[in-house]
Structure formats: C-alpha cells, structure tokens
C-alpha cells in the first residue's frame, strides 16, 4: 500500500489494515478448497498469479493497494500491480561456482587494489542464488501467464545446470579469455543474455534477474525490453 502520511505519522492505521485483510482474504481462504471458495476461481483456475489478481480486486475497494505479492512457496511467487491480466512471476534457483576477479596482464598489486580478496590467485567459491522475474499476460481460461514447467526447465537447462560446480574463469567460454571479469554484475548480464530469447519464445518477457552472490551482496539487471523498471512506485 502507499499514501501520504497523516497527522499521526502513519499512512494507514495498521490495525484497520489487518482487519480488512483478514475479513476479505485470509479468513475466507484459510483451510478452504480454493477452486470452490470464490466464484472467480470457478471461471479461471486458482493459479498463483490469478489468486494474486483476485486478492487485489477484493482488497482494492478497501485499501490503497499498489502491489500484491503472493508466495506459493519460497521459490515461486507472483506480483500483481492492478494492470488487467498483466502479472509478474518469479522463480528462485541456486547453483555453486567458483571465480577469481582479476584483470589478465595487470600486476598482482593492481588486481589486489581493484578487487581485494577476490583477486587471490586460486579463486574462491560462492553459493549463488538466482531470482528470475518474467512478465506475462494471464490467460482467462487457464489462469497461467507462462508455462511454469517449461520456464523452470529452461532456467535449469540454460543456467543452473551448466554453471553448477564450475570455475567460471576457465569452464565458461564467456569468461574464459579473461576479457570479461566474472563479477556479479557481468555474470548477471551474461545470464540475462542467455535467458531473454528463450523466455520470449515461451510468450513471456524477461523483466528482472537478481543474482545473489552471498548474503551480503547481489546484483539486479532488468530485461532489455524494460523501459521503466519501477512503474509500480506511484503514490495515488
Ligand atoms: Ni567472489
């Protein structure tokens, strides 16, 4: 939700919000069989993206909603911004890889100044986590915005499996000649280039990638078709 602060320093009264959400959404849905509970789900199946849209429609008369984010589980969620059948679906996966950050030909001192510990000569490993967000148009019959199985498989086949347990500087052709240093940023851009076309072939658009190198740092890149990365940040 979004809005101007009131004289009490709040956008909305938190207690009122909780009551609205409970009355309109969580109470009717909790322990229910979703297909039967609301008429919307008899017309269109309760996929994660469709549930997010219907929750929006049911809360919008009561609250200044700007985004609904609904997790099916920690590695799959939908975002809905109130724009017709346009939905954003995100998947999270992980793999492990090693790298060394150093410019070939530069002295050890120079690489140390540039990259610090990351330039140590024998490399080091990371447990990478990758979040892929695609934008799609939900089908009114199926409730799906993209073939989730195909998207999951594509990310596995193009990224998670080929990079897993590799030394990026040696095993991955994109980085192997040393011209492109496998920083989180360069790696995220490379993954974007690997995924953008196959995602388009599934009928969706790559919106955003988040490559999480460690609990302390991550890099986000947006799809090349994304003109305004933050369209939802408008306060009514
Ligand atoms: Ni590193």
py3Dmol code that shows the C-alpha trace and the ligand (Angstrom):
import py3Dmol

protein = """\
ATOM      1  CA  UNK A   1       0.000   0.000   0.000  1.00  0.00           C
ATOM      2  CA  UNK A   2       1.056   3.598  -0.449  1.00  0.00           C
ATOM      3  CA  UNK A   3      -0.159   7.007   0.550  1.00  0.00           C
ATOM      4  CA  UNK A   4       0.618  10.279   2.271  1.00  0.00           C
ATOM      5  CA  UNK A   5       1.439  10.331   5.971  1.00  0.00           C
ATOM      6  CA  UNK A   6      -1.385  11.514   8.194  1.00  0.00           C
ATOM      7  CA  UNK A   7      -1.019  13.793  11.218  1.00  0.00           C
ATOM      8  CA  UNK A   8      -0.236  10.755  13.375  1.00  0.00           C
ATOM      9  CA  UNK A   9       2.743   9.764  11.206  1.00  0.00           C
ATOM     10  CA  UNK A  10       1.010   6.827   9.555  1.00  0.00           C
ATOM     11  CA  UNK A  11      -0.063   6.022   6.017  1.00  0.00           C
ATOM     12  CA  UNK A  12      -2.891   3.930   7.403  1.00  0.00           C
ATOM     13  CA  UNK A  13      -3.853   2.521  10.742  1.00  0.00           C
ATOM     14  CA  UNK A  14      -2.174  -0.868  10.910  1.00  0.00           C
ATOM     15  CA  UNK A  15      -4.924  -2.396  12.991  1.00  0.00           C
ATOM     16  CA  UNK A  16      -7.592  -1.394  10.424  1.00  0.00           C
ATOM     17  CA  UNK A  17      -5.483  -2.881   7.611  1.00  0.00           C
ATOM     18  CA  UNK A  18      -5.130  -6.179   9.437  1.00  0.00           C
ATOM     19  CA  UNK A  19      -8.886  -6.384   9.939  1.00  0.00           C
ATOM     20  CA  UNK A  20      -9.580  -5.624   6.261  1.00  0.00           C
ATOM     21  CA  UNK A  21      -7.115  -8.267   5.054  1.00  0.00           C
ATOM     22  CA  UNK A  22      -8.424 -10.843   7.483  1.00  0.00           C
ATOM     23  CA  UNK A  23     -12.089 -10.208   6.650  1.00  0.00           C
ATOM     24  CA  UNK A  24     -11.648 -10.016   2.858  1.00  0.00           C
ATOM     25  CA  UNK A  25      -8.874 -12.545   2.205  1.00  0.00           C
ATOM     26  CA  UNK A  26      -7.257 -14.694   4.843  1.00  0.00           C
ATOM     27  CA  UNK A  27     -10.366 -15.761   6.714  1.00  0.00           C
ATOM     28  CA  UNK A  28     -12.334 -16.916   3.651  1.00  0.00           C
ATOM     29  CA  UNK A  29      -9.276 -18.580   2.053  1.00  0.00           C
ATOM     30  CA  UNK A  30      -7.692 -20.244   5.074  1.00  0.00           C
ATOM     31  CA  UNK A  31      -8.368 -24.014   5.109  1.00  0.00           C
ATOM     32  CA  UNK A  32     -10.555 -23.701   2.024  1.00  0.00           C
ATOM     33  CA  UNK A  33     -10.504 -25.609  -1.256  1.00  0.00           C
ATOM     34  CA  UNK A  34      -9.575 -22.688  -3.477  1.00  0.00           C
ATOM     35  CA  UNK A  35     -11.361 -23.969  -6.591  1.00  0.00           C
ATOM     36  CA  UNK A  36     -14.705 -23.780  -4.776  1.00  0.00           C
ATOM     37  CA  UNK A  37     -14.318 -20.892  -2.350  1.00  0.00           C
ATOM     38  CA  UNK A  38     -14.764 -17.866  -4.675  1.00  0.00           C
ATOM     39  CA  UNK A  39     -16.721 -17.682  -7.955  1.00  0.00           C
ATOM     40  CA  UNK A  40     -13.665 -16.131  -9.665  1.00  0.00           C
ATOM     41  CA  UNK A  41     -11.894 -19.492  -9.326  1.00  0.00           C
ATOM     42  CA  UNK A  42     -14.711 -21.378 -10.996  1.00  0.00           C
ATOM     43  CA  UNK A  43     -14.210 -19.243 -14.111  1.00  0.00           C
ATOM     44  CA  UNK A  44     -10.391 -19.251 -14.026  1.00  0.00           C
ATOM     45  CA  UNK A  45      -8.263 -21.744 -12.096  1.00  0.00           C
ATOM     46  CA  UNK A  46      -6.578 -20.533  -8.890  1.00  0.00           C
ATOM     47  CA  UNK A  47      -3.008 -20.329 -10.142  1.00  0.00           C
ATOM     48  CA  UNK A  48      -0.671 -18.231  -8.012  1.00  0.00           C
ATOM     49  CA  UNK A  49      -0.950 -15.308 -10.442  1.00  0.00           C
ATOM     50  CA  UNK A  50      -4.740 -15.499 -10.600  1.00  0.00           C
ATOM     51  CA  UNK A  51      -5.095 -15.667  -6.799  1.00  0.00           C
ATOM     52  CA  UNK A  52      -2.899 -12.547  -6.586  1.00  0.00           C
ATOM     53  CA  UNK A  53      -5.159 -10.728  -9.059  1.00  0.00           C
ATOM     54  CA  UNK A  54      -8.363 -11.689  -7.242  1.00  0.00           C
ATOM     55  CA  UNK A  55      -6.908 -10.675  -3.871  1.00  0.00           C
ATOM     56  CA  UNK A  56      -6.138  -7.290  -5.440  1.00  0.00           C
ATOM     57  CA  UNK A  57      -9.700  -6.950  -6.709  1.00  0.00           C
ATOM     58  CA  UNK A  58     -11.145  -7.828  -3.317  1.00  0.00           C
ATOM     59  CA  UNK A  59      -8.841  -5.526  -1.320  1.00  0.00           C
ATOM     60  CA  UNK A  60      -8.725  -2.525  -3.685  1.00  0.00           C
ATOM     61  CA  UNK A  61     -12.165  -1.167  -2.611  1.00  0.00           C
ATOM     62  CA  UNK A  62     -10.911  -1.039   0.984  1.00  0.00           C
ATOM     63  CA  UNK A  63      -7.190  -0.236   0.844  1.00  0.00           C
ATOM     64  CA  UNK A  64      -4.799   1.882  -1.308  1.00  0.00           C
ATOM     65  CA  UNK A  65      -3.119  -1.175  -2.813  1.00  0.00           C
ATOM     66  CA  UNK A  66      -0.123  -0.683  -5.135  1.00  0.00           C
ATOM     67  CA  UNK A  67       1.180  -4.254  -5.205  1.00  0.00           C
ATOM     68  CA  UNK A  68       0.110  -7.750  -4.242  1.00  0.00           C
ATOM     69  CA  UNK A  69       2.923 -10.250  -3.780  1.00  0.00           C
ATOM     70  CA  UNK A  70       1.798 -13.816  -3.246  1.00  0.00           C
ATOM     71  CA  UNK A  71       4.213 -16.663  -2.484  1.00  0.00           C
ATOM     72  CA  UNK A  72       3.193 -20.198  -3.401  1.00  0.00           C
ATOM     73  CA  UNK A  73       6.420 -21.313  -1.720  1.00  0.00           C
ATOM     74  CA  UNK A  74       9.748 -19.562  -1.043  1.00  0.00           C
ATOM     75  CA  UNK A  75      10.968 -20.248  -4.592  1.00  0.00           C
ATOM     76  CA  UNK A  76       7.842 -19.221  -6.530  1.00  0.00           C
ATOM     77  CA  UNK A  77       5.777 -16.057  -6.249  1.00  0.00           C
ATOM     78  CA  UNK A  78       3.565 -13.712  -8.237  1.00  0.00           C
ATOM     79  CA  UNK A  79       3.394  -9.918  -8.241  1.00  0.00           C
ATOM     80  CA  UNK A  80       0.306  -8.061  -9.411  1.00  0.00           C
ATOM     81  CA  UNK A  81       0.022  -4.284  -9.865  1.00  0.00           C
ATOM     82  CA  UNK A  82      -3.616  -3.859 -10.864  1.00  0.00           C
ATOM     83  CA  UNK A  83      -2.998  -3.760 -14.595  1.00  0.00           C
ATOM     84  CA  UNK A  84      -5.578  -6.025 -16.267  1.00  0.00           C
ATOM     85  CA  UNK A  85      -4.189  -9.501 -16.843  1.00  0.00           C
ATOM     86  CA  UNK A  86      -0.540  -8.422 -16.662  1.00  0.00           C
ATOM     87  CA  UNK A  87       1.297 -10.421 -13.996  1.00  0.00           C
ATOM     88  CA  UNK A  88       4.880 -10.951 -12.893  1.00  0.00           C
ATOM     89  CA  UNK A  89       6.000 -14.425 -11.927  1.00  0.00           C
ATOM     90  CA  UNK A  90       9.300 -15.079 -10.112  1.00  0.00           C
ATOM     91  CA  UNK A  91      11.283 -18.276  -9.691  1.00  0.00           C
ATOM     92  CA  UNK A  92      14.274 -18.797  -7.442  1.00  0.00           C
ATOM     93  CA  UNK A  93      17.007 -21.356  -8.024  1.00  0.00           C
ATOM     94  CA  UNK A  94      20.596 -21.864  -6.916  1.00  0.00           C
ATOM     95  CA  UNK A  95      23.940 -23.255  -8.007  1.00  0.00           C
ATOM     96  CA  UNK A  96      27.527 -23.181  -6.793  1.00  0.00           C
ATOM     97  CA  UNK A  97      30.505 -21.878  -8.737  1.00  0.00           C
ATOM     98  CA  UNK A  98      33.987 -20.505  -8.225  1.00  0.00           C
ATOM     99  CA  UNK A  99      35.660 -17.448  -9.707  1.00  0.00           C
ATOM    100  CA  UNK A 100      38.633 -15.153  -9.460  1.00  0.00           C
ATOM    101  CA  UNK A 101      38.328 -11.409 -10.026  1.00  0.00           C
ATOM    102  CA  UNK A 102      41.465 -10.191 -11.772  1.00  0.00           C
ATOM    103  CA  UNK A 103      42.380  -8.430 -14.994  1.00  0.00           C
ATOM    104  CA  UNK A 104      44.767 -10.585 -17.034  1.00  0.00           C
ATOM    105  CA  UNK A 105      48.058  -8.810 -17.528  1.00  0.00           C
ATOM    106  CA  UNK A 106      47.588  -6.491 -14.549  1.00  0.00           C
ATOM    107  CA  UNK A 107      50.026  -6.851 -11.680  1.00  0.00           C
ATOM    108  CA  UNK A 108      49.035  -8.690  -8.504  1.00  0.00           C
ATOM    109  CA  UNK A 109      49.212  -5.359  -6.652  1.00  0.00           C
ATOM    110  CA  UNK A 110      46.889  -3.664  -9.107  1.00  0.00           C
ATOM    111  CA  UNK A 111      44.372  -6.526  -9.024  1.00  0.00           C
ATOM    112  CA  UNK A 112      44.561  -6.508  -5.255  1.00  0.00           C
ATOM    113  CA  UNK A 113      43.774  -2.777  -5.228  1.00  0.00           C
ATOM    114  CA  UNK A 114      40.835  -3.291  -7.604  1.00  0.00           C
ATOM    115  CA  UNK A 115      39.285  -6.477  -6.290  1.00  0.00           C
ATOM    116  CA  UNK A 116      40.783  -7.072  -2.830  1.00  0.00           C
ATOM    117  CA  UNK A 117      40.462 -10.616  -1.517  1.00  0.00           C
ATOM    118  CA  UNK A 118      38.521 -11.567  -4.650  1.00  0.00           C
ATOM    119  CA  UNK A 119      41.789 -11.353  -6.615  1.00  0.00           C
ATOM    120  CA  UNK A 120      43.590 -14.065  -4.629  1.00  0.00           C
ATOM    121  CA  UNK A 121      45.220 -16.324  -7.200  1.00  0.00           C
ATOM    122  CA  UNK A 122      43.452 -19.649  -6.744  1.00  0.00           C
ATOM    123  CA  UNK A 123      39.866 -18.392  -6.753  1.00  0.00           C
ATOM    124  CA  UNK A 124      37.044 -18.884  -4.285  1.00  0.00           C
ATOM    125  CA  UNK A 125      33.521 -20.249  -4.368  1.00  0.00           C
ATOM    126  CA  UNK A 126      30.007 -18.905  -3.944  1.00  0.00           C
ATOM    127  CA  UNK A 127      26.601 -20.452  -3.416  1.00  0.00           C
ATOM    128  CA  UNK A 128      24.749 -18.325  -5.933  1.00  0.00           C
ATOM    129  CA  UNK A 129      21.008 -17.771  -5.729  1.00  0.00           C
ATOM    130  CA  UNK A 130      19.179 -16.568  -8.809  1.00  0.00           C
ATOM    131  CA  UNK A 131      15.734 -14.961  -8.974  1.00  0.00           C
ATOM    132  CA  UNK A 132      14.150 -14.688 -12.418  1.00  0.00           C
ATOM    133  CA  UNK A 133      11.065 -12.494 -12.871  1.00  0.00           C
ATOM    134  CA  UNK A 134       9.030 -12.695 -16.082  1.00  0.00           C
ATOM    135  CA  UNK A 135       6.128 -10.514 -17.161  1.00  0.00           C
ATOM    136  CA  UNK A 136       3.236 -12.202 -18.901  1.00  0.00           C
ATOM    137  CA  UNK A 137      -0.427 -11.921 -19.736  1.00  0.00           C
ATOM    138  CA  UNK A 138      -2.639 -14.286 -17.822  1.00  0.00           C
ATOM    139  CA  UNK A 139      -4.890 -16.483 -19.920  1.00  0.00           C
ATOM    140  CA  UNK A 140      -8.533 -16.155 -18.834  1.00  0.00           C
ATOM    141  CA  UNK A 141      -9.177 -19.872 -19.260  1.00  0.00           C
ATOM    142  CA  UNK A 142      -6.056 -21.440 -17.720  1.00  0.00           C
ATOM    143  CA  UNK A 143      -5.099 -18.705 -15.261  1.00  0.00           C
ATOM    144  CA  UNK A 144      -1.490 -19.082 -16.426  1.00  0.00           C
ATOM    145  CA  UNK A 145       0.810 -16.325 -17.699  1.00  0.00           C
ATOM    146  CA  UNK A 146       3.557 -18.686 -18.845  1.00  0.00           C
ATOM    147  CA  UNK A 147       4.165 -22.453 -18.947  1.00  0.00           C
ATOM    148  CA  UNK A 148       5.688 -22.785 -15.472  1.00  0.00           C
ATOM    149  CA  UNK A 149       7.167 -26.232 -16.119  1.00  0.00           C
ATOM    150  CA  UNK A 150       8.859 -25.055 -19.309  1.00  0.00           C
ATOM    151  CA  UNK A 151      10.172 -21.905 -17.598  1.00  0.00           C
ATOM    152  CA  UNK A 152      11.574 -23.904 -14.673  1.00  0.00           C
ATOM    153  CA  UNK A 153      13.243 -26.335 -17.079  1.00  0.00           C
ATOM    154  CA  UNK A 154      14.661 -23.523 -19.190  1.00  0.00           C
ATOM    155  CA  UNK A 155      16.340 -21.855 -16.192  1.00  0.00           C
ATOM    156  CA  UNK A 156      17.686 -25.223 -15.097  1.00  0.00           C
ATOM    157  CA  UNK A 157      18.981 -26.147 -18.591  1.00  0.00           C
ATOM    158  CA  UNK A 158      20.443 -22.743 -19.543  1.00  0.00           C
ATOM    159  CA  UNK A 159      21.830 -21.558 -16.203  1.00  0.00           C
ATOM    160  CA  UNK A 160      21.668 -23.698 -13.075  1.00  0.00           C
ATOM    161  CA  UNK A 161      22.989 -26.921 -14.579  1.00  0.00           C
ATOM    162  CA  UNK A 162      25.691 -25.536 -16.947  1.00  0.00           C
ATOM    163  CA  UNK A 163      27.182 -23.213 -14.294  1.00  0.00           C
ATOM    164  CA  UNK A 164      26.891 -25.534 -11.313  1.00  0.00           C
ATOM    165  CA  UNK A 165      30.248 -26.640  -9.867  1.00  0.00           C
ATOM    166  CA  UNK A 166      32.296 -24.792 -12.491  1.00  0.00           C
ATOM    167  CA  UNK A 167      35.249 -22.448 -12.252  1.00  0.00           C
ATOM    168  CA  UNK A 168      33.748 -19.553 -14.182  1.00  0.00           C
ATOM    169  CA  UNK A 169      37.075 -18.115 -15.371  1.00  0.00           C
ATOM    170  CA  UNK A 170      38.069 -21.400 -17.010  1.00  0.00           C
ATOM    171  CA  UNK A 171      34.987 -23.510 -17.713  1.00  0.00           C
ATOM    172  CA  UNK A 172      32.625 -20.864 -19.097  1.00  0.00           C
ATOM    173  CA  UNK A 173      33.561 -19.634 -22.604  1.00  0.00           C
ATOM    174  CA  UNK A 174      32.103 -16.139 -21.974  1.00  0.00           C
ATOM    175  CA  UNK A 175      34.711 -15.543 -19.247  1.00  0.00           C
ATOM    176  CA  UNK A 176      37.481 -17.888 -20.389  1.00  0.00           C
ATOM    177  CA  UNK A 177      39.640 -15.448 -22.373  1.00  0.00           C
ATOM    178  CA  UNK A 178      39.809 -13.046 -19.420  1.00  0.00           C
ATOM    179  CA  UNK A 179      38.348 -10.048 -21.272  1.00  0.00           C
ATOM    180  CA  UNK A 180      35.196 -10.159 -19.147  1.00  0.00           C
ATOM    181  CA  UNK A 181      35.836 -10.456 -15.413  1.00  0.00           C
ATOM    182  CA  UNK A 182      33.174 -12.631 -13.723  1.00  0.00           C
ATOM    183  CA  UNK A 183      31.936 -10.023 -11.272  1.00  0.00           C
ATOM    184  CA  UNK A 184      28.359 -10.407 -10.053  1.00  0.00           C
ATOM    185  CA  UNK A 185      27.376  -7.636 -12.496  1.00  0.00           C
ATOM    186  CA  UNK A 186      28.990  -9.218 -15.570  1.00  0.00           C
ATOM    187  CA  UNK A 187      27.630 -12.611 -14.582  1.00  0.00           C
ATOM    188  CA  UNK A 188      24.076 -11.272 -14.217  1.00  0.00           C
ATOM    189  CA  UNK A 189      24.281  -9.613 -17.652  1.00  0.00           C
ATOM    190  CA  UNK A 190      25.519 -12.882 -19.182  1.00  0.00           C
ATOM    191  CA  UNK A 191      22.616 -14.795 -17.623  1.00  0.00           C
ATOM    192  CA  UNK A 192      20.196 -12.170 -18.956  1.00  0.00           C
ATOM    193  CA  UNK A 193      21.566 -12.711 -22.464  1.00  0.00           C
ATOM    194  CA  UNK A 194      21.182 -16.484 -22.098  1.00  0.00           C
ATOM    195  CA  UNK A 195      17.567 -16.311 -20.886  1.00  0.00           C
ATOM    196  CA  UNK A 196      15.946 -13.409 -22.705  1.00  0.00           C
ATOM    197  CA  UNK A 197      15.265 -15.055 -26.075  1.00  0.00           C
ATOM    198  CA  UNK A 198      14.085 -18.445 -24.776  1.00  0.00           C
ATOM    199  CA  UNK A 199      11.736 -16.693 -22.328  1.00  0.00           C
ATOM    200  CA  UNK A 200      10.327 -14.666 -25.233  1.00  0.00           C
ATOM    201  CA  UNK A 201       9.784 -17.949 -27.094  1.00  0.00           C
ATOM    202  CA  UNK A 202       7.590 -19.069 -24.188  1.00  0.00           C
ATOM    203  CA  UNK A 203       5.420 -15.989 -24.774  1.00  0.00           C
ATOM    204  CA  UNK A 204       6.642 -14.002 -21.747  1.00  0.00           C
ATOM    205  CA  UNK A 205       9.133 -11.160 -21.242  1.00  0.00           C
ATOM    206  CA  UNK A 206      12.190 -11.275 -19.002  1.00  0.00           C
ATOM    207  CA  UNK A 207      11.597  -8.447 -16.544  1.00  0.00           C
ATOM    208  CA  UNK A 208      14.340  -8.782 -13.950  1.00  0.00           C
ATOM    209  CA  UNK A 209      17.154 -11.018 -12.744  1.00  0.00           C
ATOM    210  CA  UNK A 210      18.594 -10.888  -9.273  1.00  0.00           C
ATOM    211  CA  UNK A 211      21.859 -12.740  -8.832  1.00  0.00           C
ATOM    212  CA  UNK A 212      22.684 -13.136  -5.165  1.00  0.00           C
ATOM    213  CA  UNK A 213      26.374 -13.904  -4.709  1.00  0.00           C
ATOM    214  CA  UNK A 214      26.384 -14.002  -0.921  1.00  0.00           C
ATOM    215  CA  UNK A 215      24.078 -12.933   1.920  1.00  0.00           C
ATOM    216  CA  UNK A 216      25.868  -9.560   1.761  1.00  0.00           C
ATOM    217  CA  UNK A 217      25.685  -8.693  -1.934  1.00  0.00           C
ATOM    218  CA  UNK A 218      23.528  -9.129  -5.005  1.00  0.00           C
ATOM    219  CA  UNK A 219      23.085  -7.615  -8.453  1.00  0.00           C
ATOM    220  CA  UNK A 220      19.844  -6.839 -10.275  1.00  0.00           C
ATOM    221  CA  UNK A 221      19.535  -6.363 -14.026  1.00  0.00           C
ATOM    222  CA  UNK A 222      16.389  -5.662 -15.994  1.00  0.00           C
ATOM    223  CA  UNK A 223      15.388  -7.156 -19.319  1.00  0.00           C
ATOM    224  CA  UNK A 224      16.392  -5.178 -22.406  1.00  0.00           C
ATOM    225  CA  UNK A 225      12.676  -4.684 -23.198  1.00  0.00           C
ATOM    226  CA  UNK A 226      12.002  -2.998 -19.847  1.00  0.00           C
ATOM    227  CA  UNK A 227      11.751   0.760 -20.331  1.00  0.00           C
ATOM    228  CA  UNK A 228      10.590   1.674 -16.820  1.00  0.00           C
ATOM    229  CA  UNK A 229      11.888  -0.741 -14.172  1.00  0.00           C
ATOM    230  CA  UNK A 230       9.743   0.671 -11.353  1.00  0.00           C
ATOM    231  CA  UNK A 231       6.332   1.524 -12.886  1.00  0.00           C
ATOM    232  CA  UNK A 232       4.530   0.487  -9.722  1.00  0.00           C
ATOM    233  CA  UNK A 233       6.101   3.128  -7.484  1.00  0.00           C
ATOM    234  CA  UNK A 234       3.362   5.706  -7.902  1.00  0.00           C
ATOM    235  CA  UNK A 235       1.563   7.103  -4.877  1.00  0.00           C
ATOM    236  CA  UNK A 236      -2.098   7.814  -5.506  1.00  0.00           C
TER     237      UNK A 236
END
"""
ligand_1 = """\
1
NI
Ni 33.628 -13.743 -5.234
"""
view = py3Dmol.view(width=600, height=400)
view.addModel(protein, "pdb")
view.setStyle({"model": 0}, {"cartoon": {"style": "trace"}})
view.addModel(ligand_1, "xyz")
view.setStyle({"model": 1}, {"stick": {}})
view.zoomTo()
view.show()
